[in-house]
Amino acid sequence: MRKLINLFVFISAIVYPQQITLSNQAAIDLCNIFDIKEGIVDILWLEVDKLWHLGKYEKIFPVINLIAEIYPAEIEAYSVGSWFLINGIAPKVEGEKKGEIKNYAINFLKKGIRRNPENYKLYWELAWIYYRDGKYNTSLQYLEKAEKYPHEFVVENLKAHIFMKKGEREKAIREWKKIKEKYPEQKNIAERFIKKLERENDS
């Protein structure tokens, strides 16, 4: 088994500097046959960490992409991969190339959603990207999808901030009140925003 793992690491070391294509399917199938996906994924995450610390950023995303192909349910692969493309690679280029990289990151997240449609996190990740771009209505659409599944405070939190950005104070107040009731640990933060918004309404 150890030799098999070493063999796969060797194969992936040859593959990951390039884009993962169908020619790599044999290595992925090898992983599936022997049910060693989790071990391989752990090794590849260690490789991502090593490349990060070595500053070899151009080699990181192909490894993350390989992780997603081996183990499609690995939510962090889509989350970290898209973040890295947008924040680690795109800022280093200009013009159309920057937009292409960002679109690739968005499509990578959408692939993750197709493979994991009942996980809120990837909907939230997309919502955050659109929020940062000022595309508030699109962001809200993905947040509404995220709310259909078990989720954390970040979903309602982002919704509240979007309503505030849009100047929709009443909707923002309702969202912060919902947060106050649903997430007691966020009560103080929610109350501060509620008071602030109510003062703005009265002014």
N, C-alpha and C positions, 0 to 999 in steps of 0.2 A: 504493500500500500504506500509506503514511504517513497519507493522508487517511482510509483505512479504519480504521486504529488509532485515530486521533483521534475518528472517528465513534463507535466502540464505547466509548471512554472517556467521551464525552459522554453516550451512552445510559446507561452504568452509573452516571454521576454523578447522573442523574435517578432511577435505580432504587434505588440501595442504601440510602437512608434508610428504605425500607420493606422488608417481608418479600419475598423473592424468590418470585414466583408463576409460573404458566404463561404469564401475559401477557408475561413477559420471555424466552420461549423463542426468539423471533425473533432477539434479540441473540446468544443462545448459539449458535443455528444458524448465524448469520452468521460467528461465530468459527470454527466447525467447517468450514464450506465452504472458507474460504480458508486453512485450516491455519495459523492464526496464534495458536493457543491459548497457546503458551509465552510469546510476547511480551506478550499481554494479561494473563496471570497475573502476569508480572513487574511490569507496570505497576500492577496491583491490589495486589500486596504492597507496593509503594512507597506506595500510597495508605493502606494499613493503617498503615504506619510513620508517615506524616505525621499521620494522625488520632490515633494514640497520643501523639505528642509535643505535639499541640494540645490533648490532654485531651478530645477528642470521642468518648468511649468508646461512647456509645449508637449511633454510626454504624459501629463497627468490625465487629461480627458480620455484618451484612448483606453487607458486602464479602467477608468470608471465605466466607460461604455461596455467594455468586456465584462465587468461585474454585472451590469444590467442584463447582458445577454445570457450569462450563465445562470443568474438568479433574478428573474424578472420581478419578484416580489420584494427586492431590496430597495425600499423607498428612498433610503439615504443616497443611493447612487444617482437617482434622478434629481434629487434636491441639491446635493453637493455638486454634481456635474453641471447643472444649469447655472448655479451660483458662480462656479469657477469660470465658465465660459464668459459670463456677463461681466464679472468683476475682476477676473484675472487675465483674460485673453483679449477681450474686446477693447479695453482701454489702451492697449498697445498698438492698435491699428487705427487707420483713418478711413473716412469715406464709406463707400458701399460695403467694404469688407467688414467694417464694424457692425453694420446693420445685418449682414448675412450671419455673422456669429451670434448675434442676439436672437435672430429668428430661429437659428438652429437650436439654441438653448430652450426657447419656447416650445419648439416642436419636440424636443427631448422630454420636456415635462409632460406634454400631451401624450406622448408614447407611454410614459409612466402611468398616466391616468387611464388610458385604454387597458393597460395590463392590471391596474389596481383601482378600479372605478369606485370602490367603497372606502377608500382612504382619504380623509379630509386634507391631509398635509399638502399634497401636490396641487389641489385646487387653490389652497391658500398661497402657495408659492407663486402660482400664476397671477393670483389677485395682487400680490405684493409687487410684482414686476409692472403690472398695468397701473397700479397706484403710483409708483415712482415716475411713470411716464405721463401722469395726469389723465389717464384714461379711466376715469372714476366709474363710469357706468359699466364698462367691461369688467373692471375689478369687482364690482358688486355682483355681477352675474356669476362669477366663480365663487364668491363668498357664499352666495345663496346655495350653490351646489355643495359646498363644504359643510354647510349647516345641516344637510340631510343625514350626515353620518356623525358618529361620536367624534367630538373635537374639543380643542382647548380654547382658553380665553382669547387667544390671538385672533380668532375669527371675528367675534363680536367687537373686539377692540379695533380692528382695522375698519369694520363697517362704521363704527362711531366716528372715527377720524375722517372717513370719506364724507360722511354727512356734514361734518364740520367744515371740511374743505369746500364743499358745494354750497355752504351757507344755509343748509337745511337744518336749522337749529332744533326744531321740534322733533324731527326724526332722530337727531343726535341725542337729545335728552332721553327719548324713549329707549334708545339703544344702551345708554349709560345706566338707566334705571334697570334694564334687563340684566346688565352686567352686575350691578349691585346685588340683585337678588340671586342670580345664578352662581356667582363667584364671590363668596363672602370675603375672601382674602384680598379682593380688589375693591372693597367697599370704600376705603378712604380716597383712592384715586377717582373712582366713579363719582363720589360726592363732590369732589373739587371741580370736576368738569361740569356736573349738573348745575352747581352754583354759578360757575362762570357763564354758562350758556343762558341761564335764567336772568342774570344781571344784564347780559347783552340784549335779551329780549325786552327788558324793562327800560333800557336806555333809549 
